[in-house]
Structures are given as C-alpha cells and as structure tokens.
Amino acid sequence: MTEKEMQEHACKKLLKKVVDSGQNYTEKMKSDLKEIIDHSKSPEEICRATLVYFSMYRWQ
C-alpha cells in the first residue's frame, strides 16, 4: 500500500467516525454516507456526493 493509499484509508476511516458520532443522523443516513465515503475515489468526490445527498434529503 502506497503512502497516498494509506492517507486515503485513514481519511475515510476518520470520516466514518464523524458520521457515526452525528447525533442528528438516522441509521439510514449513516449507512448512506458511509457508502458514499467508501465508493468515492477522491476527497472532492466525497464532498460533491455528500452535498448532493444532503440537498436531496428531506429533513423531518
């Protein structure tokens, strides 16, 4: 594993911990966000996909 891959893995792991600690997120949201994190190939892609997700999510 290259240094860049190790950094990406560590960043994704940290983002998932942030999602887990979100008290206002439902379990479905947490699952969706973790899936976005897992499948995104760059930080920019994670950001873009997360923004799209929240713009389409209906807060209740």
Summary of the structure (lengths in Angstrom):
residues: 60
radius of gyration: 12.2
end to end distance: 42.3
largest distance: 42.7
contacts: 118
relative contact order: 0.11
helix: 75%
strand: 0%
